[in-house]
C-alpha cells in the first residue's frame, strides 16, 4: 500500500513538472482537449489576483454593507466559467475574455441578493424612463436641467438623486436588455464581442445591436463617453478617472451612472421601435 501511495505521489510530481515546462498557450490547448484538473488548478492559482482586481473595481462606490471578500467569492464563479469556456483559437487574451465574465458573475450575485432599497429601484426606473422619453422627443442627449425639469426637480435635487442612485445601484455594461421574446437575453457587453455562432441570423442580429450601441455611445455627452472608455476599456478605477479628468470620484460615479441610464433608455427605445 505504501509503495502504491509513493508511486502515485511520484507520478503527480512528475506530471506537475511536465506541466510547468509548457507554455500557457500549450496548456490552454491541452486543457481544451482533455480538461485536465491539474491544468485547471494552475489557471485558477494564476488568475486568482485578477478576481481581486475586478472585485476591487466593483467595490468602489458600493455601500459599506457589501463585503469585499463576498465580491471576490462571487467573482470566482465567473473565473471558473471563463476557464471552462475559453477558446485560445479566438486570438483573444484570457484576461480580456475573463474580466467581463468575472464582473458579470459579481453583478448577478449582487442582484440576486437584492440589497438595494425598493425606493431607490423605483427612482432609478423613473429616471431611466424619463431620460428615454425626453431624449426620444428631443432627438439628442438631454441636459441635467432638462431631465431635472421633467422629473419635477431643480438641478440640485436631481444631482442628489443621481448620487444616491450611483452609490446603491448596480449599473454596468453587463446589464441585460431583451431582444425578441423574454427568454432571448442579450447583454450590452456580450453584444460587442465577436459572435460565437455561425448562424447567419445570430450574426446579423448581434451586428445590428453592436451598431446601435456604437451609435448610442457616440451620442453621449463627451464627459460620459470618456468615462466609459476609461472605465471599461482602459481599466481605470473611478478614483483614477477622477484624477485624469480633474473631478471628484463621486462626480465620476454620478456621470457613469447617468451614461449607463442613457444607454439603457436608448436601447429600450430601439427595442420598442420608438427611435
GUTIDREN-155427 format. One record per residue (C-alpha): residue in three letters; x, y, z. Coordinates in steps of 0.05 Angstrom, whole numbers, plus 32768, in hexadecimal, padded with zeros to 4 digits. Each point is the difference from the previous one (the first is absolute). Example, Ala and Ser with C-alpha at 12.3 -4.5 7.8 and 13.67 -1.06 7.14 Angstrom:
<atoms>
Ala80F67FA6809C
Ser801B80457FF3
</atoms>
This chain:
<atoms>
Unk800080008000
Unk803880308013
Unk80227FF17FBD
Unk7FC0800F7FD9
Unk7FF880428025
Unk804880117FF4
Unk7FFA7FF17FB6
Unk7FC1802B7FFA
Unk8023803A8022
Unk803C7FF87FD2
Unk7FD37FFF7FC3
Unk7FDC803F8017
Unk80428022800B
Unk801A7FED7FBB
Unk7FBE80177FE0
Unk800680438024
Unk804880097FE6
Unk7FEA7FEF7FB9
Unk7FC880348004
Unk802F8035801C
Unk802D7FF77FC3
Unk7FC880107FCF
Unk7FED80467FE9
Unk7FBC801C8012
Unk7FE87FFA7FB8
Unk80127FB68001
Unk7FDB7FF68042
Unk7FC180217FE4
Unk80027FD27FC3
Unk80097FC3802C
Unk7FC980168030
Unk7FD080097FC7
Unk800E7FB97FEB
Unk7FFE7FDA8042
Unk7FE8802F8037
Unk803C7FEC802B
Unk7FEE80148048
Unk8049800F800F
Unk800280337FC8
Unk7FBF801E8018
Unk801C80078046
Unk803E80237FE5
Unk7FD580317FDA
Unk7FD7800F803E
Unk803E800F8028
Unk801E802A7FC8
Unk7FC2802B7FF6
Unk7FE780058047
Unk801F80468006
Unk7FD680157FC4
Unk7FC07FF18027
Unk8018802C803A
Unk801180377FCE
Unk7FBB7FFF7FE1
Unk7FDE7FFB8044
Unk8027803D8016
Unk7FE680277FC4
Unk7FB87FEA800E
Unk80078010804A
Unk800D804A7FF2
Unk7FC280268012
Unk7FDD7FC4801E
Unk7FDD80088044
Unk80277FEA803D
Unk7FD37FC4800B
Unk801C7FE07FC1
Unk803D7FD88015
Unk803D7FFF7FD2
Unk800B7FB68010
Unk7FB97FF17FE8
Unk800E80237FBE
Unk803F7FD67FF8
Unk7FD97FC0800E
Unk7FCB80147FCD
Unk803680107FCE
Unk80207FBB8005
Unk7FC17FE27FE1
Unk800D802C7FC3
Unk80497FEC7FFE
Unk7FEF7FB58001
Unk7FCD800A7FC9
Unk803280287FD7
Unk80357FC98007
Unk7FCF7FCA7FEA
Unk7FE780287FC4
Unk803F80237FE8
Unk80147FEF7FB8
Unk804980127FF1
Unk7FF17FFB7FB5
Unk7FD980418004
Unk804180278006
Unk7FE98025803E
Unk802980048040
Unk7FE17FDA803A
Unk8001803E802C
Unk7FD780267FCC
Unk7FCF7FC77FFC
Unk7FFB7FF4804B
Unk7FF78046801C
Unk7FB9800C7FE6
Unk7FEB7FBB8018
Unk801C800C8045
Unk7FDC80438003
Unk7FC17FDF7FE6
Unk80027FCA8036
Unk800980348036
Unk7FC6802A7FE6
Unk7FD37FC37FF9
Unk800B7FEC8048
Unk7FF58047801A
Unk7FBF80057FD9
Unk7FE87FBE801C
Unk800C801A8047
Unk7FD6803D7FEE
Unk801F802C8037
Unk7FEB80417FDE
Unk7FC480238022
Unk7FC07FFC7FD8
Unk7FFA804C8000
Unk804380067FDD
Unk7FEE7FCC7FCD
Unk7FBF80257FF1
Unk802580427FFA
Unk80357FE07FD2
Unk7FC87FE67FD2
Unk7FDE80448001
Unk803F80257FED
Unk80117FCE7FC9
Unk7FBA80047FE2
Unk8001804C8004
Unk804380037FDC
Unk7FE77FD17FCB
Unk7FBF80267FF3
Unk802380448001
Unk80397FED7FD2
Unk7FD17FDD7FCF
Unk7FD880417FFD
Unk803E802E7FFB
Unk80287FD47FD1
Unk803F800D8029
Unk801E7FF58045
Unk7FD780268034
Unk80248030802F
Unk7FFD7FFA804C
Unk7FD3803E8001
Unk7FCF7FE07FCE
Unk7FFF7FBC8024
Unk7FF680228044
Unk7FC780297FE4
Unk7FDE7FC37FE3
Unk80067FDF8044
Unk7FE3803D8023
Unk8042800F8024
Unk803380378000
Unk80477FEF7FEA
Unk801A7FFB8047
Unk7FCA7FCD8012
Unk800E7FDA7FC0
Unk804A7FFB800E
Unk7FF27FE78047
Unk7FD17FCC7FE2
Unk80357FE97FCF
Unk80337FFC8038
Unk7FD27FD38028
Unk7FF27FD47FC4
Unk804A7FFB7FEE
Unk80147FEB8047
Unk7FCD7FC88005
Unk7FEE7FE87FBB
Unk80267FCC7FD7
Unk800380207FBC
Unk802F7FE47FCC
Unk800B7FEC7FB9
Unk7FF47FB98018
Unk7FB78010800B
Unk7FCE7FD87FD7
Unk7FCF801C7FCE
Unk7FD07FD67FD9
Unk7FF87FF27FB6
Unk7FC47FD97FE7
Unk7FDB7FD88035
Unk801480058049
Unk80297FC07FFE
Unk802F801D7FCD
Unk80308026802D
Unk803980297FE4
Unk802F8029802B
Unk801E80427FE7
Unk80457FE5800E
Unk7FF57FBE7FDC
Unk7FE480237FC3
Unk804280237FF1
Unk80297FBF8000
Unk800D7FD67FC3
Unk7FC47FD27FF2
Unk800E7FB88017
Unk7FCC7FE37FD1
Unk80037FF77FB5
Unk7FB480077FFC
Unk7FF680397FCE
Unk7FC3801A8025
Unk802780058041
Unk803A80237FDE
Unk7FD280337FDF
Unk7FD9800D8040
Unk803E8009802A
Unk801F802C7FCA
Unk7FC2802D8002
Unk80028003804C
Unk804A80117FFF
Unk7FF380397FCF
Unk7FC7801B802C
Unk802E8000803C
Unk803880237FD9
Unk7FCF80357FE8
Unk7FE380098046
Unk804580088020
Unk801280327FC9
Unk7FC4802A8014
Unk801480048049
Unk801C8042801C
Unk804C80027FFB
Unk800D7FF7804B
Unk7FD37FC38005
Unk801E7FE17FC2
Unk8047800A801A
Unk7FEE7FE18043
Unk7FE57FC17FDE
Unk80407FFA7FD6
Unk802E8009803D
Unk7FD87FD2802C
Unk7FEE7FC67FD1
Unk803A80027FCE
Unk803A801F8026
Unk7FEE7FDC8041
Unk8009803E802B
Unk7FDD80058043
Unk7FCE8038800E
Unk80358022802B
Unk80347FFD7FC8
Unk7FCD801A7FCE
Unk7FF2803B802E
Unk804A80108003
Unk80057FFD7FB4
Unk7FC3802C7FF5
Unk800B802F803B
Unk7FBE7FF18022
Unk7FED7FDC8040
Unk7FF67FB58004
Unk7FB880098015
Unk7FF4802C7FC2
Unk801F7FC97FD4
Unk7FD17FCD8020
Unk7FC5802E7FF3
Unk8013800B7FB6
Unk800C7FB57FF6
Unk7FBA7FF1801C
Unk7FE180357FD3
Unk80247FE47FC3
Unk7FE77FB9800D
Unk7FB98019800C
Unk800380267FBE
Unk80197FC17FDB
Unk7FCC7FD3801E
Unk7FC880317FF0
Unk801980087FB8
Unk80037FB47FF7
Unk7FBB7FF8801F
Unk7FE580347FCF
Unk80207FDC7FC6
Unk7FE27FBE8016
Unk7FBB80208006
Unk800880217FBC
Unk7FFB8046801D
Unk804080187FDE
</atoms>
